[in-house]
Amino acid sequence: MGRQTRGVVEAARLRHMSDTPDSAVRQYIEQHRAAFLDDLADWLRIPSVSAQPEHDADVRRSADWLAAKLTETGFPVAEVWPTPGAPAVFAEWPAEDPDAPVVLVYGHHDVQPAARADGWHTDPFEPETVGGRLYARGAADDKGQVFFHTLGVRAHLAATGRSAPAVHLKLLVEGEEESGSPHFRALVEANAERLRADAVIVSDTGMWSETTPTVCTGMRGLADCEIELSGPGQDIHSGSFGGAVPNPATVAARLVAALHDEDERVTVPGFYDGVSPLGDEERALFAELPFDEKEWLATAQSHGTLGERGFSTLERIWARPTAEVNGIGGGYQGPGGKTIIPSSASLKLSFRLVAGQDPGAIEAALSQWVAQRVPDGIRYSLTFGAATRPCLTPLDHPALRSVVRSMSRAFDGRKILFTREGGSGPAADLQDVLGAPVLFLGISVPSDGWHAPNEKVELDLLFKGVETAAYLWDDLAASLR
């Protein structure tokens, strides 16, 4: 792109941004704040727990409720999409300009199990506002963060005088995220044409803290496996046979011991092939975050850090791949001694993956690594679970810059820093199937207590999310052309 062309694009972007006055957006949000919270509370009262079969009808009721509310918001298309499990909701609102970019918003409407007996101060499905915080299961994860888009798009229209969003706006809100999204990829593949987008906005994430607004730029992928090792046909006497036949528990221990080298690097050949290096700019941005390692260790209830040499704690959990032993077992576990060679042992391993790694390649490399280390006389099986691909958005991607600018406006010009997520999620399926960049727009903070008793959302931050969404569509309409 030449200098003159870049200037024209930048001028168009600024012109579109000026179409959304901050004061008009904030006035509209304030006028509709109470009604928005009443609606959100109605949705939160539906116990859409996808993991518990007794709530199947509630998950369906949640999907129906959202589809109806999206229709009321103004979406011309709002549909409940069935799956072999829980239903998803799809909505679409075309822009007046047929050449406008297409943006897909992802979230989920199912929630984690919750009961008063778990330690909740209130009924988890009876929302309660205390001191600027809304307490309820799903308040932050993820109904609150999905729902702020409804008020955000209305504020966008009211402030600009538009009758339709500046982008072709689509929503996909699944109903099984809290159960591992077992049918999500198939749903996306089956509806790839209707879901086609130039960018995907994921509103199922969070910020660093109440005082440090951040945008997430990526999530790690995941591969996991279980290794079952079998030796003798039954437990046998260690005095009669020990030292003369292979011991499956010893083999399991040797596999674990061989998994990392002295620098805590994974030893599986090819494990690091294709790993995207962590650039100096992003390392510097991570270093700007107000990270207190002692406080982090207290949260982890750990007494020390350990990881790949040459990387900081944040770099290790956000930008480097890992191998972890999730479980190891075999042989006698009761009180006292029992001098046996056990007949079997087992391992559970998981691998967090970063951009450039392919779960299938990791599984193949691990299979070969195990095969080379299991001695004769030991039978084994290697079973892999569902894999998740990593996703990462480059710092200079125009859509990411739009998210950052919009959030900065909502936070009164504050500098927006960057994070990544150490965990994994279904967002990578959208990136993989649709071939669109994934951007993260979330306003939840660590104290919101996802999956824990007394989950809450900070109302001031929730409305910052509304405001960010109101600014975003004009900015993306310009930056993605």
N, C-alpha and C positions, 0 to 999 in steps of 0.2 A: 504494500500500500504506500503510495507516494505521500509527500508532506502535505500537498494541497488536498488530497483525498482525506487524509487523517484530520485535517482542519475542518473540512465539511462535516465529517462524522461527529467530531467533537462539538461543533456548533449545533448540530441537530440534537445531540444528547442534552446539551445545556438548555436548548429551547424546550425540549420535552420535559426536562426536570422542572422548568419554571411553570409548566402547565399544572403542576400540583403544588399549590401554595401550602406551606406548612401550617399557617394559621387556620386555613379553611379545613384542612384535615383534622387538626386538633379540636376545632370547634365541633365538627361533626361527630367525632368520637365521643367527646364529652356529653353531647346531647343524647347519644344513644347508649351510653355506658350502662345505665341501669337495666334497660331492656336486654342488652347483650348478656349481662350477668344472670338475669332471670332465665334466659334461654339455655345458657350453659349449665346452670344448676339443674334444669329439667333433664338435660342429657346425662349429667353425672349421676342422676338418681337411677338410671338404668344399669343394673349390675351385669355388664356385658363381659363376663369372665369366660374367655374362650377355652380355658383349660379344664373347666368343670362342665360335664355333660348336662347337669341339671340347669345350667344357664344358657343352653342352646337357644331357647326361645327368646331370652333376653338379648343375646347377641343379634339375632334377627330383628328384634324390636329396635335395637340401637341403630342398625343399618337403615331401617325404614324411617326412623325419626330423622336421621341425618339427611336422607334423600329428600324428605318433605321440607326440611329447613333450607336446603340448598335451592330447592324450587322457589320457596318463599323469598330467598335472598335475591333471586333474579336469574339463576342459571336456567337456560332454556331446556337443557338436558340434565336429568338427574335420575340415575338408574341404580338399582340394587343388582349386583352381579353374583349369582350363586357360584359356589365352588363345592367340591366334594366334602368340604368342611364348613367353615363359617363364611357368610357372605361379605363381599366388598361393596363399596359404593363408588360409582363413577359419575362425574359431572363435567359438563363442558359449556363454555360461554364464548362463542366466537367473537373476535374483534370485528369492528366495522371495516377495517382495512384487510382485504383478503391476503395481502402479503405480509401481514404482521407476524412476528415470531410466535412460535407455539411453546408454551410453558406448562409443564405438568407438576402439580403439587402432590407430594406423597405424605401420608400419615396413616395412623391406624385407630380404630374405634374400639377395639377390645382392650381389656384391662387385666391386671393381675388379680388373683384371689385376694379377698380382704374380709376380715371379720372383727367385730369389736373385741373379741377375746384375744386377738393377736397383739393387743396393746394400743389400740386406737383410743383416743380421748373422746371421740364422737362416733356416731354411726358412719362407716366409710362411704355409704351410699346415700347419706343425707347431708348435702353440702352445708358447710358453716363458714361464715366469714368472721375472722377474728384479727384485729390489728392490721388490716391491709393484706391479709392472707386468706386465700380460699382453700379450705381443707376438704378433700374428698378423694376417693380413689379415681384416678384418671385426670385429676385437675391439671397436672403437668404432663403426665405420660399416658395418653397423648391427646386426650379430648380437648384440653384447653388450647394446646398448640395447633391443633387442626382448626378449632373453631375461630381462632382470631382471624383467619383468612376471610370469614364471612363478613365481619365488620370492616376489615381492611379493604376489601374490594368495593364495598358500598361507600366508604370514605373516599376512595380513589375516584369513583364516579361523581360523587357529590362535589368534590373539590375541583374537578376538571370540566364538569358539565357534559361528560361523555354519557352515552347511553349503553356502551359496552366497554369492557376493559381494553386497554391499549395493546394487549397481547391476546392471542387465542389462549384462553385460560382453561386448563383441565385439572381435575382433582381425581386421585385414586386413593381411597381410604380403605385399607384392608381390615379384615376381622380376625386374623390369626397370628399377628405379629408376636403376641405374648405366648404363643404356642409353637414358636419356631418357624412360622410362615411356610408350612409344609406344601401348600398348594399355590404359593404366590408366583413362583417363576412360571409355572404352567399357565396361570391366569394371564400373566404378562405376554407370554409367547402367543397364546391364543387370540389376544386382542392387541397385538403389536401395532397394527395399522391405526386403530382408533386411539392408541396411546402415544403415537408418534409425537415427538417433541424436539425442540431445539435445545431445551435445558430442563432439568428436573430440580425442583426445590423440595428438599426433605425437611419437614418441620417435626422432627422426632429426635431432637438433640438439645444441647444446652449451651450456656455461656460459662466462662471461668468463674465469675462471681457477680454479686449485685453491683459492685463498683468497677468491675473490669469487663466491659462488653467485648465479646469475641465472636468470631465466625469460625466454625469448624471447616477444614478443607479436605478431610478424608477419614475413612474408616478402614481398619485392617480386615482382611479376609480370615477364613477359618477352615482348617481341616482337622478332623479328629479320627481316632481309631481305637480299637480294642484288640489286644493280642492275647490269645489263649494258648498256653503252653502245656503240653501233656508229656509225661515221662512214663514211669511204671503204671501198670494197669490199676494199681491201688497203692496206698501208703505202705512203705516197706521199712524194715528194721535198718537203722543207720549203721549199727554195728556189723550186721551181716553183709550189707550191700554198699555202705557208704564208701566213697572214694573209688568205686569200681563201676558205677552206672551214672549217667547224667542226671542232674538234679534240676527240675524245671524252675524252682525258686532261685537257684543260683544263676541260671540263665537269664531270668527276668532281671535280677540285680545287675548282671553284667551289661545287659542292654541299656539299662538306665544309666549306669556309670559311663558308658561309651557315648551317650547322647550329646555331651558337651565336652569341649576341650578346656584347657586351663584358663583361656580368655573368655569362657562362657559363650563361645560360638558353637553353633550346631554343627555336628560333624558329618551329618548325612551328605554324601557327595552330591553336588548340584543344588543344594538347598538355597544358596544365595544367587543362583543364576538369574539374571534379569532384574535383580532388586534395584529399584530406583534410588540413587544416592540422595542423601539429605543435603541440600544445598546450603551454602553459607548464609544466604538471606533468611531462609526459614529457621536455621539454627539461631541466628541473631534475634529473630522475632520470638522464638520460644523463650529465649533468655530474658526478654523484656517482661514476661509474665511474673507476677509477684508470687513465685513459688517458694513455699517454706517446706523444706524436706522433712524437718522434724514433725511438723504438723501433719504432713502427708503420711509419715510412718505411723503416727498415732491413729490416724483414720484407718490405716491398713492393719493396725494392731500387730505390727512387725517391729523387730528390734534392730533391723539393719537393712541396707540395700545391697543388691547383688545383681549383676547383669553383664551384658556384653561390654568388654573393655573398650574405652575410647568414646563412650556415649554417656550423656547425662541421663538422669532418671526419666525426665519427660521424653527425651529422644528415644529411650528404650521402649517405653510403653505406647508411643504414638507412631514412630517411624521406623522401627526395626522389627524384623520377624523373630519369633520366639518358638521354643519347644518346651512344653511343660508336662510333667508327670502328674496326672490328675488322680491316679489311684494305682496301687500295687498291692497284690495279695497272693497268698498261697500258703499251704501247709497249716500246721496247728496254730491256733490263735487263743486258746484257752489258758486258764491259770496253770502255773507250773510248767515243767518241761515234758516234752514227748519226743523221744529220739527216733525220728522218722526221716525218710526221704519222701517228700510229698509227691503225690501223683500228678498235681497240676499247679499252675500259677498263672497269674493274669496281670496285664498292664492296661491302663487307660492313658492315652497320650493325646495332647492337642497342640496344634501349631497355628499361631497367629501370623498372618501373611500380610505383606505390604505390596504396594504398587510394583508391578513387574513380575510378580510371582503368580503361577497358575496352580490352583489346587490339584488338578489332575497330575501335573508333573511332580508335585510334592508327594502325592500318594505313590506314584511309580517309583520315585527315588527311595522312599521309605521301604517299600516292599522289597526292593533289591538289597537295601542295607540290612534289613532283618534277615533275609534269606542267607546272607553271607556270614551271619553271626550265630545262627542257631545250629548247634552241633548235631551230628548223627545221634539217633536215639531219642531225640525230642521232636514230637509232632507239634505243629502250631497252625493256628488260623489267624488271619489278619482281616478285620472287618472295619470298613470305613463308614463314618456317618455322613450326613448331608454336608456338603462343602459350600462355603461362601467366598466369593471373589472379593478382593480388596478394591477400593475406589479412592481416587485422589484427583483433586482439581488443581491445576497449576495456578500459582499465585498471580500470574499475569493474565488469566483468562478473563475476557470482558464481562462474562456473566457474574463471576465472582466479584469483580470490581463494582458491579451494580449492587450486589447484596451489601457490600461494605459501605458504599456511599449512602444507600437507603437507611441502613442501620445507624450510620453516623448522624444523619439528619434527625432520626428519632431520638438519639441520645445527645442532642444539642451540640453537634460538632465534635463529640469526643472521638479520639483516635480508637479505631477498632483493631484489636490484635487478633492473632490467629492461633487456633489449636487444631489438634486432630483427636479422633476418638480411638482409644485403645481397643475397644470392643468391635463387634461385627454386627451387621444387620442386612436386611434385604435390599437396601438401596443399590448395592452392587448389581443385583439382578436387573434393575432398571437401566443402569449404565450399560450392562453387557448386552441385553436384548435390544434396547432402543438405540444404542450408540450415541447417547446424549450425555453431556457433562452433568454431574450431580453436584448441586450446591446445597449447603446446609443453612437453614434459617431457624434457629431456636432461641428461646429466651429463658429456658429453665436454668436453675442454678443448683449446685450440689446439695444444698440444704433442703431442696424440695422433696427429697426422700422417695425417689422412684422405687417401686416394689416394696417399700417399707410401710410400717404403720404411720399414720398421720401424714400421708402424702399431701402436699400443698403446692400452690403456685402464688408467687408474689404478684399482687394485682397491678402494681405500678409497672412491673416488667411485662406482664401480659399485655397491657395496653401499649407498651413500647413495641411489642410484636405486631399489634394491630397497625400501629403507625408505620412501622417498617414496611409491612405488606402494602399499605396504601401508596407509598412512594415507589415501590419496587417495579410496578408494571410499566410505568412510563419510562423508567430508566432502562429496563430490559428491552423495551420496544425499540429504543435507540441503539443500545450497545450490541444487540444481536443481529442487526441488519448487515 
